[in-house]
């Protein structure tokens, strides 16, 4: 599966465009990882607003964020 970086939708690996928002998936590689630090106030996948980093370990960083989707609640992202 390929995750759309615009909306977070999961798409079949052969997809060229997101079936949810229509964004191009051609430059996205499957299972792509990043080590980018997320700054407070930044928006991730057009859904989560980063509040602050709450942890860091051998497998990555953990963030407290607000889910601006349907339930509008605090979540933890890794």
Residue pairs with C-beta under 8 A, 6 or more apart in sequence:
1 10
1 11
1 12
1 13
1 30
2 10
2 11
2 12
2 13
2 15
2 25
2 28
2 30
3 9
3 10
3 11
3 28
4 10
4 11
4 18
4 20
4 21
4 23
4 25
4 28
5 23
5 28
5 45
6 18
6 21
6 23
6 45
6 46
7 18
7 20
7 21
7 23
7 45
7 46
7 47
8 45
8 46
8 47
9 18
9 19
9 20
9 21
11 18
11 19
11 25
13 30
15 25
16 24
16 25
16 26
17 23
17 24
17 25
18 24
18 25
37 53
37 61
38 44
38 50
38 53
38 61
38 63
39 50
40 50
40 51
40 52
41 49
41 50
42 49
42 50
43 49
43 50
43 68
44 50
44 65
44 77
47 67
47 68
47 69
48 65
48 66
48 67
48 68
48 75
48 77
49 65
49 66
49 68
50 63
50 64
50 65
50 77
51 63
51 64
51 65
51 66
51 74
52 63
52 64
53 61
53 62
53 63
53 64
54 62
54 63
54 64
54 76
55 61
55 62
56 62
59 78
60 78
61 78
62 76
62 77
62 78
63 76
63 77
63 78
64 74
64 75
64 76
65 74
65 75
65 76
65 77
66 72
66 73
66 74
66 75
67 73
67 74
67 75
